[in-house]
Amino acid sequence: MAGAASALFLLDIKGRVLVWRDYLGDVSAVQAERFFTKLIEKEGDPRSQEPVAYDNGVTYLFVQHSNVYLMTASRQNYNAASLLLFLHRVVDVSFMLYLISSLLSALPL
């Protein structure tokens, strides 16, 4: 199945998996945490800032928003541009809806 992400991860700033959804069963949360700790160690390297990375046969795509990373992983060939666009839209829509709802709940009635 070309074009599908194996898993979707939500990680904190230290690389711990907060929430994840496994779709195909070929990438585990442990692999994602190991990869992310490697990425954090190379944080000063300009190449580590790229949103697409390859490690041990798994391709990772990620975006950062505040102290949270949204990441996909797959062992298969998939359309990186469309998945990266999907990640950006999830961040834009989901976090903005959360922000708006928290602001509205803080307003006095």
Backbone as XML, in Angstrom:
<?xml version="1.0"?>
<chain id="A" units="angstrom">
  <residue number="1" name="MET">
    <atom name="N" x="0.847" y="-1.177" z="0.000"/>
    <atom name="CA" x="0.000" y="0.000" z="0.000"/>
    <atom name="C" x="0.890" y="1.238" z="0.000"/>
  </residue>
  <residue number="2" name="ALA">
    <atom name="N" x="1.143" y="1.799" z="-1.120"/>
    <atom name="CA" x="1.958" y="3.002" z="-1.214"/>
    <atom name="C" x="1.143" y="4.204" z="-0.784"/>
  </residue>
  <residue number="3" name="GLY">
    <atom name="N" x="1.790" y="5.118" z="-0.109"/>
    <atom name="CA" x="1.142" y="6.352" z="0.275"/>
    <atom name="C" x="0.610" y="6.384" z="1.690"/>
  </residue>
  <residue number="4" name="ALA">
    <atom name="N" x="0.793" y="5.333" z="2.464"/>
    <atom name="CA" x="0.244" y="5.299" z="3.814"/>
    <atom name="C" x="1.347" y="5.407" z="4.854"/>
  </residue>
  <residue number="5" name="ALA">
    <atom name="N" x="1.058" y="6.132" z="5.907"/>
    <atom name="CA" x="1.974" y="6.202" z="7.042"/>
    <atom name="C" x="1.717" y="4.990" z="7.931"/>
  </residue>
  <residue number="6" name="SER">
    <atom name="N" x="2.777" y="4.439" z="8.479"/>
    <atom name="CA" x="2.626" y="3.283" z="9.361"/>
    <atom name="C" x="2.097" y="3.673" z="10.727"/>
  </residue>
  <residue number="7" name="ALA">
    <atom name="N" x="2.528" y="4.846" z="11.211"/>
    <atom name="CA" x="2.115" y="5.275" z="12.544"/>
    <atom name="C" x="2.143" y="6.795" z="12.630"/>
  </residue>
  <residue number="8" name="LEU">
    <atom name="N" x="1.358" y="7.315" z="13.553"/>
    <atom name="CA" x="1.302" y="8.744" z="13.831"/>
    <atom name="C" x="1.613" y="8.916" z="15.311"/>
  </residue>
  <residue number="9" name="PHE">
    <atom name="N" x="2.577" y="9.782" z="15.637"/>
    <atom name="CA" x="3.033" y="9.967" z="17.011"/>
    <atom name="C" x="2.875" y="11.416" z="17.434"/>
  </residue>
  <residue number="10" name="LEU">
    <atom name="N" x="2.570" y="11.622" z="18.705"/>
    <atom name="CA" x="2.607" y="12.927" z="19.335"/>
    <atom name="C" x="3.636" y="12.814" z="20.445"/>
  </residue>
  <residue number="11" name="LEU">
    <atom name="N" x="4.739" y="13.571" z="20.329"/>
    <atom name="CA" x="5.850" y="13.460" z="21.267"/>
    <atom name="C" x="6.054" y="14.772" z="22.009"/>
  </residue>
  <residue number="12" name="ASP">
    <atom name="N" x="6.586" y="14.680" z="23.237"/>
    <atom name="CA" x="6.922" y="15.895" z="23.967"/>
    <atom name="C" x="8.317" y="16.362" z="23.566"/>
  </residue>
  <residue number="13" name="ILE">
    <atom name="N" x="8.787" y="17.431" z="24.174"/>
    <atom name="CA" x="10.057" y="18.043" z="23.794"/>
    <atom name="C" x="11.253" y="17.133" z="24.102"/>
  </residue>
  <residue number="14" name="LYS">
    <atom name="N" x="11.085" y="16.184" z="25.017"/>
    <atom name="CA" x="12.163" y="15.259" z="25.360"/>
    <atom name="C" x="12.136" y="13.992" z="24.523"/>
  </residue>
  <residue number="15" name="GLY">
    <atom name="N" x="11.154" y="13.849" z="23.653"/>
    <atom name="CA" x="11.082" y="12.696" z="22.771"/>
    <atom name="C" x="10.256" y="11.544" z="23.293"/>
  </residue>
  <residue number="16" name="ARG">
    <atom name="N" x="9.535" y="11.749" z="24.375"/>
    <atom name="CA" x="8.669" y="10.687" z="24.899"/>
    <atom name="C" x="7.348" y="10.688" z="24.135"/>
  </residue>
  <residue number="17" name="VAL">
    <atom name="N" x="6.888" y="9.514" z="23.799"/>
    <atom name="CA" x="5.626" y="9.382" z="23.068"/>
    <atom name="C" x="4.470" y="9.641" z="24.029"/>
  </residue>
  <residue number="18" name="LEU">
    <atom name="N" x="3.656" y="10.637" z="23.708"/>
    <atom name="CA" x="2.483" y="10.960" z="24.520"/>
    <atom name="C" x="1.271" y="10.167" z="24.047"/>
  </residue>
  <residue number="19" name="VAL">
    <atom name="N" x="1.014" y="10.223" z="22.744"/>
    <atom name="CA" x="-0.106" y="9.515" z="22.128"/>
    <atom name="C" x="0.378" y="9.006" z="20.783"/>
  </residue>
  <residue number="20" name="TRP">
    <atom name="N" x="-0.042" y="7.803" z="20.419"/>
    <atom name="CA" x="0.324" y="7.311" z="19.096"/>
    <atom name="C" x="-0.742" y="6.370" z="18.579"/>
  </residue>
  <residue number="21" name="ARG">
    <atom name="N" x="-0.773" y="6.287" z="17.265"/>
    <atom name="CA" x="-1.719" y="5.388" z="16.592"/>
    <atom name="C" x="-0.932" y="4.570" z="15.587"/>
  </residue>
  <residue number="22" name="ASP">
    <atom name="N" x="-0.991" y="3.258" z="15.747"/>
    <atom name="CA" x="-0.279" y="2.342" z="14.864"/>
    <atom name="C" x="-1.260" y="1.840" z="13.815"/>
  </residue>
  <residue number="23" name="TYR">
    <atom name="N" x="-0.962" y="2.108" z="12.549"/>
    <atom name="CA" x="-1.861" y="1.713" z="11.472"/>
    <atom name="C" x="-1.447" y="0.403" z="10.805"/>
  </residue>
  <residue number="24" name="LEU">
    <atom name="N" x="-0.161" y="0.202" z="10.573"/>
    <atom name="CA" x="0.281" y="-0.978" z="9.826"/>
    <atom name="C" x="1.079" y="-1.970" z="10.666"/>
  </residue>
  <residue number="25" name="GLY">
    <atom name="N" x="1.527" y="-1.577" z="11.851"/>
    <atom name="CA" x="2.211" y="-2.493" z="12.745"/>
    <atom name="C" x="3.674" y="-2.745" z="12.448"/>
  </residue>
  <residue number="26" name="ASP">
    <atom name="N" x="4.300" y="-1.944" z="11.591"/>
    <atom name="CA" x="5.713" y="-2.194" z="11.287"/>
    <atom name="C" x="6.667" y="-1.188" z="11.921"/>
  </residue>
  <residue number="27" name="VAL">
    <atom name="N" x="6.158" y="-0.193" z="12.642"/>
    <atom name="CA" x="6.994" y="0.766" z="13.367"/>
    <atom name="C" x="6.436" y="0.877" z="14.782"/>
  </residue>
  <residue number="28" name="SER">
    <atom name="N" x="7.308" y="0.686" z="15.782"/>
    <atom name="CA" x="6.846" y="0.728" z="17.171"/>
    <atom name="C" x="7.146" y="2.084" z="17.804"/>
  </residue>
  <residue number="29" name="ALA">
    <atom name="N" x="6.528" y="2.324" z="18.947"/>
    <atom name="CA" x="6.763" y="3.565" z="19.684"/>
    <atom name="C" x="8.192" y="3.622" z="20.202"/>
  </residue>
  <residue number="30" name="VAL">
    <atom name="N" x="8.771" y="2.478" z="20.516"/>
    <atom name="CA" x="10.158" y="2.434" z="20.995"/>
    <atom name="C" x="11.110" y="2.911" z="19.905"/>
  </residue>
  <residue number="31" name="GLN">
    <atom name="N" x="10.881" y="2.499" z="18.666"/>
    <atom name="CA" x="11.710" y="2.956" z="17.550"/>
    <atom name="C" x="11.599" y="4.464" z="17.380"/>
  </residue>
  <residue number="32" name="ALA">
    <atom name="N" x="10.406" y="4.995" z="17.527"/>
    <atom name="CA" x="10.203" y="6.439" z="17.385"/>
    <atom name="C" x="10.929" y="7.201" z="18.488"/>
  </residue>
  <residue number="33" name="GLU">
    <atom name="N" x="10.868" y="6.697" z="19.719"/>
    <atom name="CA" x="11.567" y="7.361" z="20.819"/>
    <atom name="C" x="13.076" y="7.312" z="20.626"/>
  </residue>
  <residue number="34" name="ARG">
    <atom name="N" x="13.604" y="6.167" z="20.187"/>
    <atom name="CA" x="15.050" y="6.060" z="19.934"/>
    <atom name="C" x="15.493" y="7.031" z="18.855"/>
  </residue>
  <residue number="35" name="PHE">
    <atom name="N" x="14.736" y="7.089" z="17.767"/>
    <atom name="CA" x="15.072" y="8.016" z="16.693"/>
    <atom name="C" x="15.045" y="9.448" z="17.201"/>
  </residue>
  <residue number="36" name="PHE">
    <atom name="N" x="14.043" y="9.781" z="17.980"/>
    <atom name="CA" x="13.903" y="11.162" z="18.422"/>
    <atom name="C" x="15.008" y="11.561" z="19.390"/>
  </residue>
  <residue number="37" name="THR">
    <atom name="N" x="15.472" y="10.635" z="20.227"/>
    <atom name="CA" x="16.601" y="10.965" z="21.103"/>
    <atom name="C" x="17.857" y="11.220" z="20.278"/>
  </residue>
  <residue number="38" name="LYS">
    <atom name="N" x="18.055" y="10.474" z="19.187"/>
    <atom name="CA" x="19.170" y="10.753" z="18.277"/>
    <atom name="C" x="19.028" y="12.138" z="17.665"/>
  </residue>
  <residue number="39" name="LEU">
    <atom name="N" x="17.817" y="12.498" z="17.305"/>
    <atom name="CA" x="17.558" y="13.802" z="16.696"/>
    <atom name="C" x="17.840" y="14.927" z="17.688"/>
  </residue>
  <residue number="40" name="ILE">
    <atom name="N" x="17.458" y="14.750" z="18.933"/>
    <atom name="CA" x="17.694" y="15.763" z="19.955"/>
    <atom name="C" x="19.189" y="15.927" z="20.205"/>
  </residue>
  <residue number="41" name="GLU">
    <atom name="N" x="19.941" y="14.828" z="20.178"/>
    <atom name="CA" x="21.389" y="14.902" z="20.379"/>
    <atom name="C" x="22.071" y="15.700" z="19.276"/>
  </residue>
  <residue number="42" name="LYS">
    <atom name="N" x="21.529" y="15.653" z="18.058"/>
    <atom name="CA" x="22.112" y="16.370" z="16.922"/>
    <atom name="C" x="21.443" y="17.722" z="16.696"/>
  </residue>
  <residue number="43" name="GLU">
    <atom name="N" x="20.867" y="18.315" z="17.725"/>
    <atom name="CA" x="20.062" y="19.512" z="17.546"/>
    <atom name="C" x="20.852" y="20.691" z="16.972"/>
  </residue>
  <residue number="44" name="GLY">
    <atom name="N" x="22.132" y="20.808" z="17.263"/>
    <atom name="CA" x="22.933" y="21.909" z="16.734"/>
    <atom name="C" x="23.301" y="21.743" z="15.272"/>
  </residue>
  <residue number="45" name="ASP">
    <atom name="N" x="23.206" y="20.531" z="14.757"/>
    <atom name="CA" x="23.549" y="20.243" z="13.367"/>
    <atom name="C" x="22.457" y="20.785" z="12.442"/>
  </residue>
  <residue number="46" name="PRO">
    <atom name="N" x="22.818" y="21.570" z="11.413"/>
    <atom name="CA" x="21.792" y="22.107" z="10.508"/>
    <atom name="C" x="20.984" y="21.025" z="9.786"/>
  </residue>
  <residue number="47" name="ARG">
    <atom name="N" x="21.582" y="19.855" z="9.520"/>
    <atom name="CA" x="20.851" y="18.782" z="8.845"/>
    <atom name="C" x="19.764" y="18.187" z="9.734"/>
  </residue>
  <residue number="48" name="SER">
    <atom name="N" x="19.901" y="18.323" z="11.050"/>
    <atom name="CA" x="18.897" y="17.746" z="11.947"/>
    <atom name="C" x="17.608" y="18.559" z="11.957"/>
  </residue>
  <residue number="49" name="GLN">
    <atom name="N" x="17.617" y="19.745" z="11.374"/>
    <atom name="CA" x="16.431" y="20.592" z="11.349"/>
    <atom name="C" x="15.505" y="20.263" z="10.184"/>
  </residue>
  <residue number="50" name="GLU">
    <atom name="N" x="15.912" y="19.356" z="9.319"/>
    <atom name="CA" x="15.073" y="18.978" z="8.184"/>
    <atom name="C" x="13.871" y="18.172" z="8.676"/>
  </residue>
  <residue number="51" name="PRO">
    <atom name="N" x="12.690" y="18.381" z="8.095"/>
    <atom name="CA" x="11.493" y="17.689" z="8.579"/>
    <atom name="C" x="11.380" y="16.232" z="8.135"/>
  </residue>
  <residue number="52" name="VAL">
    <atom name="N" x="12.282" y="15.779" z="7.280"/>
    <atom name="CA" x="12.263" y="14.392" z="6.814"/>
    <atom name="C" x="13.594" y="13.753" z="7.189"/>
  </residue>
  <residue number="53" name="ALA">
    <atom name="N" x="13.530" y="12.572" z="7.817"/>
    <atom name="CA" x="14.755" y="11.874" z="8.211"/>
    <atom name="C" x="14.567" y="10.375" z="7.973"/>
  </residue>
  <residue number="54" name="TYR">
    <atom name="N" x="15.685" y="9.699" z="7.743"/>
    <atom name="CA" x="15.679" y="8.261" z="7.474"/>
    <atom name="C" x="16.617" y="7.593" z="8.461"/>
  </residue>
  <residue number="55" name="ASP">
    <atom name="N" x="16.153" y="6.536" z="9.136"/>
    <atom name="CA" x="16.974" y="5.844" z="10.121"/>
    <atom name="C" x="16.546" y="4.383" z="10.197"/>
  </residue>
  <residue number="56" name="ASN">
    <atom name="N" x="17.490" y="3.472" z="9.982"/>
    <atom name="CA" x="17.254" y="2.026" z="10.100"/>
    <atom name="C" x="16.045" y="1.536" z="9.304"/>
  </residue>
  <residue number="57" name="GLY">
    <atom name="N" x="15.919" y="2.000" z="8.081"/>
    <atom name="CA" x="14.849" y="1.530" z="7.215"/>
    <atom name="C" x="13.499" y="2.186" z="7.432"/>
  </residue>
  <residue number="58" name="VAL">
    <atom name="N" x="13.438" y="3.171" z="8.315"/>
    <atom name="CA" x="12.182" y="3.862" z="8.602"/>
    <atom name="C" x="12.339" y="5.332" z="8.227"/>
  </residue>
  <residue number="59" name="THR">
    <atom name="N" x="11.346" y="5.870" z="7.531"/>
    <atom name="CA" x="11.336" y="7.286" z="7.186"/>
    <atom name="C" x="10.425" y="8.013" z="8.162"/>
  </residue>
  <residue number="60" name="TYR">
    <atom name="N" x="10.954" y="9.095" z="8.749"/>
    <atom name="CA" x="10.216" y="9.888" z="9.724"/>
    <atom name="C" x="9.964" y="11.280" z="9.161"/>
  </residue>
  <residue number="61" name="LEU">
    <atom name="N" x="8.764" y="11.783" z="9.347"/>
    <atom name="CA" x="8.409" y="13.165" z="9.020"/>
    <atom name="C" x="7.868" y="13.792" z="10.292"/>
  </residue>
  <residue number="62" name="PHE">
    <atom name="N" x="8.289" y="15.022" z="10.585"/>
    <atom name="CA" x="7.807" y="15.639" z="11.814"/>
    <atom name="C" x="7.708" y="17.148" z="11.672"/>
  </residue>
  <residue number="63" name="VAL">
    <atom name="N" x="6.827" y="17.725" z="12.470"/>
    <atom name="CA" x="6.697" y="19.172" z="12.619"/>
    <atom name="C" x="6.624" y="19.460" z="14.112"/>
  </residue>
  <residue number="64" name="GLN">
    <atom name="N" x="7.113" y="20.642" z="14.484"/>
    <atom name="CA" x="7.109" y="21.043" z="15.886"/>
    <atom name="C" x="6.163" y="22.215" z="16.074"/>
  </residue>
  <residue number="65" name="HIS">
    <atom name="N" x="5.422" y="22.176" z="17.176"/>
    <atom name="CA" x="4.589" y="23.301" z="17.575"/>
    <atom name="C" x="4.729" y="23.446" z="19.078"/>
  </residue>
  <residue number="66" name="SER">
    <atom name="N" x="5.266" y="24.571" z="19.522"/>
    <atom name="CA" x="5.557" y="24.818" z="20.933"/>
    <atom name="C" x="6.473" y="23.708" z="21.445"/>
  </residue>
  <residue number="67" name="ASN">
    <atom name="N" x="6.029" y="22.964" z="22.437"/>
    <atom name="CA" x="6.842" y="21.888" z="23.006"/>
    <atom name="C" x="6.352" y="20.511" z="22.587"/>
  </residue>
  <residue number="68" name="VAL">
    <atom name="N" x="5.633" y="20.435" z="21.485"/>
    <atom name="CA" x="5.060" y="19.173" z="21.022"/>
    <atom name="C" x="5.501" y="18.912" z="19.586"/>
  </residue>
  <residue number="69" name="TYR">
    <atom name="N" x="5.833" y="17.661" z="19.316"/>
    <atom name="CA" x="6.177" y="17.236" z="17.959"/>
    <atom name="C" x="5.097" y="16.293" z="17.458"/>
  </residue>
  <residue number="70" name="LEU">
    <atom name="N" x="4.683" y="16.496" z="16.228"/>
    <atom name="CA" x="3.768" y="15.587" z="15.548"/>
    <atom name="C" x="4.585" y="14.874" z="14.484"/>
  </residue>
  <residue number="71" name="MET">
    <atom name="N" x="4.598" y="13.537" z="14.508"/>
    <atom name="CA" x="5.502" y="12.784" z="13.649"/>
    <atom name="C" x="4.789" y="11.585" z="13.038"/>
  </residue>
  <residue number="72" name="THR">
    <atom name="N" x="5.111" y="11.311" z="11.771"/>
    <atom name="CA" x="4.675" y="10.079" z="11.122"/>
    <atom name="C" x="5.904" y="9.230" z="10.837"/>
  </residue>
  <residue number="73" name="ALA">
    <atom name="N" x="5.697" y="7.933" z="10.745"/>
    <atom name="CA" x="6.786" y="7.011" z="10.443"/>
    <atom name="C" x="6.267" y="5.918" z="9.519"/>
  </residue>
  <residue number="74" name="SER">
    <atom name="N" x="7.153" y="5.458" z="8.624"/>
    <atom name="CA" x="6.750" y="4.398" z="7.705"/>
    <atom name="C" x="7.968" y="3.672" z="7.165"/>
  </residue>
  <residue number="75" name="ARG">
    <atom name="N" x="7.806" y="2.392" z="6.914"/>
    <atom name="CA" x="8.838" y="1.603" z="6.239"/>
    <atom name="C" x="8.574" y="1.546" z="4.742"/>
  </residue>
  <residue number="76" name="GLN">
    <atom name="N" x="7.419" y="2.027" z="4.320"/>
    <atom name="CA" x="7.031" y="1.948" z="2.917"/>
    <atom name="C" x="7.314" y="3.262" z="2.203"/>
  </residue>
  <residue number="77" name="ASN">
    <atom name="N" x="7.211" y="3.206" z="0.899"/>
    <atom name="CA" x="7.347" y="4.395" z="0.081"/>
    <atom name="C" x="6.030" y="5.167" z="0.129"/>
  </residue>
  <residue number="78" name="TYR">
    <atom name="N" x="6.093" y="6.431" z="0.508"/>
    <atom name="CA" x="4.876" y="7.233" z="0.550"/>
    <atom name="C" x="5.171" y="8.648" z="0.085"/>
  </residue>
  <residue number="79" name="ASN">
    <atom name="N" x="4.136" y="9.410" z="-0.136"/>
    <atom name="CA" x="4.251" y="10.769" z="-0.629"/>
    <atom name="C" x="4.580" y="11.692" z="0.543"/>
  </residue>
  <residue number="80" name="ALA">
    <atom name="N" x="5.843" y="12.056" z="0.671"/>
    <atom name="CA" x="6.295" y="12.859" z="1.804"/>
    <atom name="C" x="5.673" y="14.248" z="1.795"/>
  </residue>
  <residue number="81" name="ALA">
    <atom name="N" x="5.505" y="14.833" z="0.627"/>
    <atom name="CA" x="4.950" y="16.188" z="0.549"/>
    <atom name="C" x="3.514" y="16.227" z="1.062"/>
  </residue>
  <residue number="82" name="SER">
    <atom name="N" x="2.704" y="15.256" z="0.687"/>
    <atom name="CA" x="1.311" y="15.271" z="1.144"/>
    <atom name="C" x="1.212" y="14.975" z="2.637"/>
  </residue>
  <residue number="83" name="LEU">
    <atom name="N" x="2.070" y="14.091" z="3.156"/>
    <atom name="CA" x="2.036" y="13.823" z="4.593"/>
    <atom name="C" x="2.542" y="15.010" z="5.399"/>
  </residue>
  <residue number="84" name="LEU">
    <atom name="N" x="3.540" y="15.715" z="4.891"/>
    <atom name="CA" x="4.033" y="16.905" z="5.579"/>
    <atom name="C" x="2.966" y="17.997" z="5.587"/>
  </residue>
  <residue number="85" name="LEU">
    <atom name="N" x="2.265" y="18.139" z="4.489"/>
    <atom name="CA" x="1.151" y="19.087" z="4.427"/>
    <atom name="C" x="0.059" y="18.686" z="5.421"/>
  </residue>
  <residue number="86" name="PHE">
    <atom name="N" x="-0.224" y="17.400" z="5.520"/>
    <atom name="CA" x="-1.200" y="16.907" z="6.488"/>
    <atom name="C" x="-0.781" y="17.261" z="7.913"/>
  </residue>
  <residue number="87" name="LEU">
    <atom name="N" x="0.491" y="17.047" z="8.255"/>
    <atom name="CA" x="0.970" y="17.364" z="9.602"/>
    <atom name="C" x="0.823" y="18.851" z="9.906"/>
  </residue>
  <residue number="88" name="HIS">
    <atom name="N" x="1.170" y="19.691" z="8.939"/>
    <atom name="CA" x="1.030" y="21.134" z="9.146"/>
    <atom name="C" x="-0.433" y="21.531" z="9.328"/>
  </residue>
  <residue number="89" name="ARG">
    <atom name="N" x="-1.316" y="20.920" z="8.585"/>
    <atom name="CA" x="-2.743" y="21.246" z="8.729"/>
    <atom name="C" x="-3.293" y="20.768" z="10.064"/>
  </residue>
  <residue number="90" name="VAL">
    <atom name="N" x="-2.848" y="19.618" z="10.521"/>
    <atom name="CA" x="-3.278" y="19.136" z="11.839"/>
    <atom name="C" x="-2.843" y="20.122" z="12.909"/>
  </residue>
  <residue number="91" name="VAL">
    <atom name="N" x="-1.608" y="20.584" z="12.825"/>
    <atom name="CA" x="-1.109" y="21.551" z="13.803"/>
    <atom name="C" x="-1.904" y="22.847" z="13.715"/>
  </residue>
  <residue number="92" name="ASP">
    <atom name="N" x="-2.101" y="23.362" z="12.520"/>
    <atom name="CA" x="-2.824" y="24.625" z="12.354"/>
    <atom name="C" x="-4.257" y="24.532" z="12.861"/>
  </residue>
  <residue number="93" name="VAL">
    <atom name="N" x="-4.978" y="23.523" z="12.447"/>
    <atom name="CA" x="-6.393" y="23.410" z="12.792"/>
    <atom name="C" x="-6.582" y="22.970" z="14.237"/>
  </residue>
  <residue number="94" name="SER">
    <atom name="N" x="-5.944" y="21.903" z="14.655"/>
    <atom name="CA" x="-6.168" y="21.349" z="15.988"/>
    <atom name="C" x="-5.730" y="22.296" z="17.087"/>
  </residue>
  <residue number="95" name="PHE">
    <atom name="N" x="-4.536" y="22.845" z="16.961"/>
    <atom name="CA" x="-4.050" y="23.719" z="18.017"/>
    <atom name="C" x="-4.803" y="25.049" z="18.041"/>
  </residue>
  <residue number="96" name="MET">
    <atom name="N" x="-5.226" y="25.532" z="16.891"/>
    <atom name="CA" x="-6.009" y="26.764" z="16.873"/>
    <atom name="C" x="-7.387" y="26.536" z="17.491"/>
  </residue>
  <residue number="97" name="LEU">
    <atom name="N" x="-8.017" y="25.401" z="17.221"/>
    <atom name="CA" x="-9.308" y="25.104" z="17.843"/>
    <atom name="C" x="-9.168" y="24.975" z="19.353"/>
  </residue>
  <residue number="98" name="TYR">
    <atom name="N" x="-8.095" y="24.349" z="19.808"/>
    <atom name="CA" x="-7.847" y="24.228" z="21.245"/>
    <atom name="C" x="-7.641" y="25.601" z="21.866"/>
  </residue>
  <residue number="99" name="LEU">
    <atom name="N" x="-6.858" y="26.448" z="21.204"/>
    <atom name="CA" x="-6.594" y="27.788" z="21.714"/>
    <atom name="C" x="-7.878" y="28.607" z="21.784"/>
  </residue>
  <residue number="100" name="ILE">
    <atom name="N" x="-8.683" y="28.562" z="20.743"/>
    <atom name="CA" x="-9.933" y="29.320" z="20.723"/>
    <atom name="C" x="-10.881" y="28.830" z="21.813"/>
  </residue>
  <residue number="101" name="SER">
    <atom name="N" x="-11.000" y="27.521" z="21.974"/>
    <atom name="CA" x="-11.905" y="26.995" z="23.002"/>
    <atom name="C" x="-11.422" y="27.349" z="24.401"/>
  </residue>
  <residue number="102" name="SER">
    <atom name="N" x="-10.109" y="27.338" z="24.632"/>
    <atom name="CA" x="-9.604" y="27.703" z="25.958"/>
    <atom name="C" x="-9.782" y="29.192" z="26.220"/>
  </residue>
  <residue number="103" name="LEU">
    <atom name="N" x="-9.645" y="30.018" z="25.182"/>
    <atom name="CA" x="-9.874" y="31.454" z="25.355"/>
    <atom name="C" x="-11.347" y="31.749" z="25.621"/>
  </residue>
  <residue number="104" name="LEU">
    <atom name="N" x="-12.236" y="31.072" z="24.909"/>
    <atom name="CA" x="-13.665" y="31.288" z="25.115"/>
    <atom name="C" x="-14.122" y="30.817" z="26.488"/>
  </residue>
  <residue number="105" name="SER">
    <atom name="N" x="-13.535" y="29.753" z="26.987"/>
    <atom name="CA" x="-13.922" y="29.264" z="28.314"/>
    <atom name="C" x="-13.420" y="30.190" z="29.417"/>
  </residue>
  <residue number="106" name="ALA">
    <atom name="N" x="-12.401" y="30.994" z="29.133"/>
    <atom name="CA" x="-11.867" y="31.917" z="30.132"/>
    <atom name="C" x="-12.666" y="33.216" z="30.209"/>
  </residue>
  <residue number="107" name="LEU">
    <atom name="N" x="-13.497" y="33.486" z="29.203"/>
    <atom name="CA" x="-14.291" y="34.715" z="29.196"/>
    <atom name="C" x="-15.434" y="34.619" z="30.200"/>
  </residue>
  <residue number="108" name="PRO">
    <atom name="N" x="-15.684" y="35.706" z="30.925"/>
    <atom name="CA" x="-16.830" y="35.684" z="31.857"/>
    <atom name="C" x="-18.149" y="35.757" z="31.093"/>
  </residue>
  <residue number="109" name="LEU">
    <atom name="N" x="-19.141" y="35.085" z="31.605"/>
    <atom name="CA" x="-20.458" y="35.079" z="30.942"/>
    <atom name="C" x="-21.312" y="36.213" z="31.380"/>
  </residue>
</chain>
